């Protein structure tokens, strides 16, 4: 797990290569296995493979959607806010699992925050909901760009760790 965490970096440039069905199935199983508060399972996921839709989604924020420009796939992480009051936390856990599973499969990914962000003329969440036909009772945490990496970044190592952030017994 530590090696996987060290090598995982946000990917914003992808090869023009589709993701194989078996890899997609593993990604989806991983996020469906994500734990949720009180096992309420408020999360749902939208897999977007249509290039035109992905291109439209790239306008959901003023900045920070670069990964969608070349990604062969995106996944929206959404949750029924009527089912759980901690849907943001549940969705964040699933997002982390998605990111790590993508890395384990040799894929890159990038978390594109949607909740509490703005596009040029409206809330990012509103724009994503309209583009993907998401019902009103759902919140949108994030989009993930996913694909084969077309850039390389150095892995983290122990010297990147700020151990001053760790406290024992008291702050």
N, C-alpha and C positions, 0 to 999 in steps of 0.2 A: 504494500500500500504506500509506504513512504517513497519508493522509487517512482511509482505512478504519480503521486502528488508533486514530486520534484520535476518530472518531465512535462506535466500538463501546463500548457501556456495557451492564452487566447490566440486563436487563428483568425486572421482577417483576409486571407487570400487562399483560394482553393483551386485545385485542378479541375478541369472540365471532364469529370469522371463521375458517373452515377455510383451511388452506394448500393452494394449488392443486397438482395432481399434478406439473406441470412444475417447480415450485419444489422440491417434495419430491425429485424425481428428481435435481435439481442438488445438493441437500444430500447425498444419498446417494452420488452419484458423487464428490463432494469428499472425503468421509471414506474411501471405498474407495481413493482415490488417495493417502491419507496414507502417508508412508514408514514403514518399520519396520526395526528392527535386523536386519541380515543378510537383509532381505527375507523374514522368516519369516511375516509377516502373521498374528499371533495374534488379531487383533481381530475381533469380531463386534458387530453393532448391533441393538438391538430398538427398532422404531418403535412407539410406543404412542399410539393415537388414541382408544381407548375411555375416555370421561370417567370412568367408575366406577373403572377401573384407575388412571388418573392421580390420582384423589382418594385412593385407597388408598395410592399411592406417597408422597403428601404426609406420611404418618405415619412414613416411614422414618427421620426424624431428629427430635430434640427441637426444633430451630430450623433455619431456613435453607431451607425448602421453599416459601416464599411464592409463587414463580413458578408452581408447579404448581396453585395455586388457580384460575387463570383460563386456563391454557395449553390450546390446542386439541390440542397434541401434545407428547410427550416422547420423547426418545431415550436409551436406556441404552447406555453404552459399556462393553463387557465384553471379556475376553480369556482365551484358553486359557492358563493358567499353566504347563501341561506343555509348551507349544510354545516359550515364550520366558521367560527369567529377567528380562528388562527390559520386560515387558509394561506396567508402569506408565508408563514413559517413552513407549512406543509409543502407548498410549491417550491420554496427555496431548497428544501431537502431534496426534492425530486430533481431540481435543476442541477444541484451538485452531483447527484448520482448520474444524471445524463452526461454531464461534462466528463466525469471520470470513466464512464463506460465507453464513451466515444474514444477517449485516449487509449484505453485498453484494447480497442479494436483497430488501432492504427489510424484513427480519424482525428481531425481537428474540430474544434467547436469554439463558439464565442457567445457568451451571455450578452444579450442585447436587452437592457432594462426597458420595460414599457411602463410599469406602474409608477406614477408620480413624475412622468416625463411629458414633454410637449413636442408637437410637430410645429410646422410653420404657423398653423392657424387653429389648432385644436389640441385637446389632450391626446397623447399617443395612444392611450387605451381606447378612446373613442374611435380613432382612426382604424386601429387593428380590429376592433369589434365589428365595425362596418365592413371592412374588407373581407373578413372571415365569417360573417353572419353569426357572431357570437351573441347568445341571448343576454338580456339585461342583467340577470341575476348572477352572471359570471364575472369574475375579476380576471384581468390579464396581468400576470407577473412579468413575463419576459418572452422574448423570442430567442431561439438558438439557431445560429447558422451552423451547418454541419457539412463536412466533406473531407476529401483527401487534401492534406496540407500542401500548399504550393509556396511555402515559406519555411524557413527554419529559424528557431530561436534556441538559445542556450537553456539547458535545464537549470533549475535552481540547485544550489548546494547548501551545505550546512552553514557556510559563511553568510548566506542570505538571511539566516534566521536571527531575529531580534529577540534574544532570550530575556531581555529586560521587560518584555510584555507578559512574562509568566510570574505569577504571585502565589505564594503558599500561605494558607490559613487566613491571611488578611491582605488588603491592597498594599 
